[in-house]
Amino acid sequence: MVGGGELPLATAIDHVAELKKWVAELARRGGEEEGVRLNRAVELIAAAFDVKLHEVAILGLTRDGRSLRFLAPDALREVGQIPLSSGSALAAKTMREMRPEIVNHFHVVPHATVFEGVPVAEAVRADPIQKIMSSPIMMGNKPLGIVQVSRKGRSPVDAGPDFTPAQLRSLKSIADALAPCLAICAKE
């Protein structure tokens, strides 16, 4: 996958439909597998937005409700948590305000870069996030987590096109589809 382009709407809808089927099957099984891994969800989300796998993040609310923890990508699962009180974390802001957001100028927004420094492959650091979309994942009125899709690159131009309002609506639909999966992950 090249990354950075915008897929035709029909192709993106196919990926979202497949994601919904996968989540429904997971929910039907009740998370009977030990340790729900979200790799398949990440693959489908990345394909829907034509981004690389490491440009998708799914975070869940911690049991105490004070922080977000990475559920995917696997490389970030053990790295740490993001306190909801953080003033510089878009994920925390998304969770506090409970609304989706696009930031196509993320490279100039003050933010913690500690998670961007985690290697995407052995000894290979990722480029910085240039553009990002973030959406809360809710089950009814109950917040469960956040899904984020970014475009990384050495510069905004290298990262690819800006995210669009239509793509943000798609991300919100994906967040809604992920809710049953995150409800299962919360039980782990």
N, C-alpha and C positions, 0 to 999 in steps of 0.2 A: 504494500500500500504506500503510495507516494505521500499522502497527507496534505492537508492544507486547502483542498478544493471543496467545492460544494457539490454534493451528489444530487442527481435528479430526485425530485420529491417522491416519486413512486419507489425508488430504491431505498430511500431513508425510511419510508413507511413500512416496507418489507422487513427491514432490520428491527424496527420498533415492534412490529407484529410478532416476529420471532422471539424477541426479548419477552414480550408478554406471555407467549406460550411457555417459555422456559421458566419464568417466575411462577406461573400457574401450576406447572408440574411440580416444581419445588415445594410450593405451598401445599399441594395435594398430598405429597409425601410427608409433609410436616417436618421437614428438615431431619429426616431419619438418618441421613448420612452424618458422620461425625465431622463437625467443623465445616459449615457451609462456606465454600469458596466462591467468590464472585467473578472468577476469571472469564466465564462464558458471558456474563453480563457486560464486562468491560470490552470483550471482543465485539459484541453486537453494538454497543454504544459507540465505540471507536469507528466501526464500519458505517454507522448511521451518519456520523459527522465527518467522515474521511480524515480522521486524525490517527496518530500512533497510539498504541496501547498505553504507553506511559503518560499520555496526555489526558487520560480519564482517571478520575478519583471518586471513590465512594467512601463516605465517612458516616459513622454511626454515633449516635449520642451514647455517652458512657452511662452506666447504671445509675450513678449519682446525679446525672443530668447537668453536670457542670462543664463537661468537655466533649469534644469530638475526637473519635479515634478512627484511624484509617482501616477500612475493611478491604480496600483494593486501591492501588496495586499492591501485590504481595510484598514488594520491596519496602513499602512504607508501613506495613502492619505493625512492626516492632519498633519503629523509629520514635514515636512519641504521640502526644495528644495536643490538641489545640483548645485552650481554655475559652469558654464562651465569652469571658470577660475581655478577651484580646481585642484591642482597638485597631490592630493592623492586619487581622486575618479576615479575608473575604468570607471564608467558610463560617466563621463565628458571626459575622455581620448577617449573612444569609439566614442563619439559624435564629438569631435574635429578632430580625425583622420579618421572618417567615415570608419572604418574597424572592422570586427569581431575579437575577441581574446579569447584565452583560457589561464587561469592562474591556473595551477594545484598545485601551491605552494603559494596560496593566503595568507595562514597563516603567511608567512614570509615577505610579501610585505607590506610596510607601507601604511595604509589606515585608513580613518575615520571609527570608529566602532559605531557611534551614532545610525545608523539605525539597526545594528545588535542587539542592546540592547532593541529594541521595543518588548514587549511580543507578542508571537504568539498565546497565549490564555490567559485568565484572570490569571494574576500573574505567567505565565510560560514564562521564557526567553528562547530564542532559543540558541542553541550551535553556536559558531562562524563559519563563512564561512571558509572552508578549500580550496575549489576548485570552480572555477566560469568560466562561458562562458558569453560573452557579444557581442551583435550584434546591429548595428544601424538599425533603421526602417526608410526607405526612400520611398517617393513617387516621382518617377523619380529621379531628382537630389536634391529634397527638403528634408532636414532632418526633421523628425517628432518626433523621440524618440529613445528609447533603450529597448531591451528585454534582460534580464539576467536570467540565470539558475545557481543555485549554489548547492553545496553539503556541508551541515553543519555537524559538529560533534565535539567531544571533541578533536580529533586528525585527521590527514589526513587519517589514516587507518580506523578509525570509520566512516568517512564521505563516504567511498565507493571508487569505482574505479575512476581513472583519466578520465577526458573528453577526447574524441578523435577528430581528425580532421573530421571524418565522422559526428560526432555529431554536430560539429561547422557548417558544411555545412547544416545540418538539421535545426539548429537554424537560420541560415541566410534565409533559405526557409520560416521558420515561420515568421521571421521579415518582409519579403516581403508580406506574406499573411496578416499580421496585419496592413499594411499601410493604407488601406481604413478605418479601424476601428479608427486608430489614427487620421486620417483626420477629422472624425466625432467628436472625443473627443476634437480636437483643436478648434472646433466651440463653445464648451460649455463654 
